[in-house]
Every structure is written in structure tokens, then in C-alpha cells.
Amino acid sequence: MAYATENKHIIEERITSNMTLVKRITYHLMGKLPAGIESDDLMQAGMIGLMAAAKDYLPDRGASFTTYAGIRIRGAILDEIRQINWSPRSVQKKAQVLSRAVQEVEARSGGHATDRQLSEQLGISLEEYHNMARDVAASQLLYIDDDEPDHMIESEDPITVLEGDGLKAAVMAAIDHLPEREKLVMALYYQEELNLKEIGEVLGVSESRVCQIHGQALTRLRARLDVWADDELE
């Protein structure tokens, strides 16, 4: 009985001392999501992840509890996000249209499709193109993890049927071949975990412009990975 009481006390201590970790991870992920997702829902999922971590943690496995809990909290929140149907069909359609435009322009030019080339391909103004890119950036959930790069791919994309090292290599290669500014934005956002305002300060551009660059990077990645997937499925 004494052991059970002591164990319960340890679990409770792990939970109470790491509640701020749940909040920090929640708000970090919220910064990557479109409006409409409630932070309370994600916070609750994160708390469930923390409680599970507190019960399951084994000190002899090497990782600190904070590290282990962070992984479980993040995973629980991502699971919650995946269950939310927050990407409107109209925005998904925009992503598909932009992806095809990138493929067509880059196949024709042999280089990186520029904002102006894409707007001309679509027959819209540059401002309208930038608005589309922002919408796509706001609607696509994108996480880059060194060990799980396939989290970049939306669940509805055809390449989700392809698994293994080939997909991971394709994702990494696609990122590596982005235009330098887009690659920098991706690195600052997903690896350095800066927000859009902070990235804008680094690049000397507006937050809105960073969102446009981010959206174009996502569109370019999706287009190139769709081509790769088609080749693999043939």
C-alpha cells in the first residue's frame, strides 16, 4: 500500500510540474493552424497526453520525463487535430489548382515557378495569387520532424499510400531544392520555431509576405511530391 501511495504521489507530481509544458506546446501548434480550432480542445488533449506519460514513464529508459512528456503531449494534440475537419473543400481545391499550376510552369520552364508566372498561368492578378497562397498556407497542417517527414503530407494526398524510406527521401529532396528564400522560411518556421512576425523581422518583410512565401513553399512541395508519387505508382 505504501508503494502504491508513493507511486501515485510521483505521478501527480509529474503532472502538476509539467502543466505549463502542455500550454506551451498547445500555443506553439496553434500558431500553425487556421482560425476556428479552439485552444481549449487542444489543451485538453495535451493534458490527456501528459497524464498518460506520467503513468507510463520509465526512468531507466534514458530520456528525461520532460522530454518524454513533450513527445506524448505533442502526439496527443496532433491526434486531436487530425480528427478535426477544419480544411474547407474550397481551400483544398485551391491547393490542387496551385499544385497543377506549379507542375505545368516548372515542366515548361525547367526552373522554379515565380509568383508572376503562376499568376499568369492561372489567369489571375498577382494579388489574387498571393491571397490563394495565404489561404493554402493557413489550411495545410504541416510538421517537419527529422524522423517522420511524412507528416508533411495531408491525409487526402495520394502519396500517403506510399510508405518507407523512398517517401522520406523524396520529402527531404523536395525541401532541399526549394528556392533559397522559401527554404529559409521553412527552416525558421519548422526547425527554429519562429512565428511569422519573427521571420518577417529576420527577412525584412511583412508578416503577410512571409505567409505568402510559406504558402508558395507548401504548394511547390505538394506539386513535386505529387509528381514523385505518380512516378512511383506507375
N, C-alpha and C positions, 0 to 999 in steps of 0.2 A: 504493500500500500504506500509506503514511504517513497518507493521508486516511482510509482505512478504519479504521485503528487509532485515529486521533483521534476519529472518529465513534463507534466502539464505546465508547471511554472516556466520551464525553459521555452516551451512552445509559445506561451503567452508573451514572454519577454521578447522573443524573436519577432512576433507580430507587432507589438507596441513600439518597438525601437526602429521598425522599418516602414511605418505607415507613410512617412514623408517620401520614401522611395516610390511608393505607389503613385503619389501625387505628381512627383517629378516625371516619371515615365509617362503617365497619362497625358500631361500637358505637352510633353515633347512630341508624342504621337499626334495629339490634337492639331498641332501646327502643320501636319502633313495631310490633313483631311479637309474635305469641303465642309461648308456650313451645313448644319442640320443634324449632326451627330452630337448627342449630349455627353458632356464630360462625366456626368454622374453615372451614366451607364458603363462607361469605360472604367471609371474609378472602382465601381462595384466589382467588375470582372477582375480588375487588378488585385483587389482585396482577396478575392477567392483564390487567385494565384498565389498570393502571399501566404494565406493560411495553409494551402496545400504544401507550399515549400517549407513552412515551419514544421509541419508534421513529417515530411519525407526526408528532410536534410540529414545527411550522414557526414559528420565532421571528418571521418577518416578518408573521404574521397578526394581531399586535396583543396578544393575550391572553398573560399570563404562563404559564409552564409549570405552576405550581401550580394556577392557575385551570383550565387545560385538563385537567390530570390529574385534578382533582377531579370534573369532568364525566364523564370516561371511567370513573373508578373507580366512581362512583355508578351510572352506566348499566350497568356490568358486574354489579354487585351486584344491581340491580333485575332484570336479566335472569335471574340465578340464582334469585332469589326467585320470579319468575313460573313457573319450572319446577318449583317445589316444591308439591306438592298438600297444603297444610297446613290448609286450612279444612274442618273436618268438615261432612258433609252436615247433621247435626243443627243446627249453628250457622247454616248457610246458610238452613235452614228457619226458624229463629228470626228472622233478618234479614228474610225475606219476610213473616212474620207481623206483625212490628213495623211494617214499611213499610205494610202494608194498614191496620193499626190507626190509624196516623198519618193516612193519607189519609181514612179514614172519620170520624175525630173532627174533623179540621180542615175537612172539607167540611160537616159538620153545624154546627160552632160558628163557623166563619169566622175563627178565631184560632189561635194556637199551641196545640197539644195539650200539656197538662201531664202530669207523671208520673202523678198520680192519675187523670186522665181516661183515660189509656192503660191503666192497670192495671184500671180498671173496664170498659173496652171489651173487654179480653182475659179478664176474669173471673178475675183472679189478684190476689194481695196486692201491695202496693206493694213489699215486699221482693223478691218473685219477679220483678216487673217490673224492678227495679234490677239483679238478677242477670242477666236476659236482656240488658239494655242493656250490662252489662260484658262479657258473652260476645261480643256483636256488635262492640264496640269492640276486643276482643282478636283477633278473627278477620278483620277487614277491613283490608286494606292500603290505606292512603290517603296520597297525596302531593299536595300543592298546590304547583305551580310556576306562576309568573306566565305563562310562555309555553306551558305544557302542562297546563292544568287538567283535561283529560280523563283524566289519570292517577288521578283520584279514583274513576273508575267501575270496578267489578270486571269482570273479563273475561266473566263469565257474565250480566251485566245486558243487557237488550235494547237499551239505549241505546248500546252500543258499536258498533252497526251504523250509527249516525248520526255523521257527522264534520263538521268545519268550524266556522266562526265561531258558528253557531247554538248548538251544544253548549257551547262555551266561554262564551258569553254566559249561557246557562241556568245553568251551574255557578256563575258569579260572582254572578248574581242570587240564586240559592238561598242562597248563603253570606251575602250581604248582608242577606237577610230572615230570618236566624235570630234567635231571642231573644238579647238582648244578652249574657247570660252564656255561652251556647253559642258565640256569635260570638267572644267574648273568649278562651274556651278554645281554639278553633280557631286563632286568631291567635297565641296564646302557644305553642301546640304546634308548629304547622307553619311559622310565619314567624319567631317569636323563638327557636324550637327549645329551649324549656324542657321538662324532663321533668315527669311527673305530680306528683311531690313538690314541685317548684319552683312549679308552677302552683297547687297546693294552698296553698302559703305565700302566694302573691300574693292568692288569693281568700279566704284564711282558712277553708278547708275541708279535709277529709281527702283523702288520695290516692285512696281508694276512691270518694269522692264525685266527684272530678274525672273518674275513669274512667267513672262513670255519666253525667255530663254529656256527656262526649266521645261515648259510645255513643249517647246520645239525639240528639246533633247529627248523627251519621252516619246514624242511622235517619231523621231528618227530611229530610236532604238526599236520601237514596235515594228516599224516598216522593215528594218533589216532582219529582225528576228523572224518576222512572218515569211520573208524570202527564204531564210535558212530552214524554217520548218517545212515549207513547201518542198524544198530540195530533199530534205530527209524523209519525207513521206512518199516521195515518188518511188 
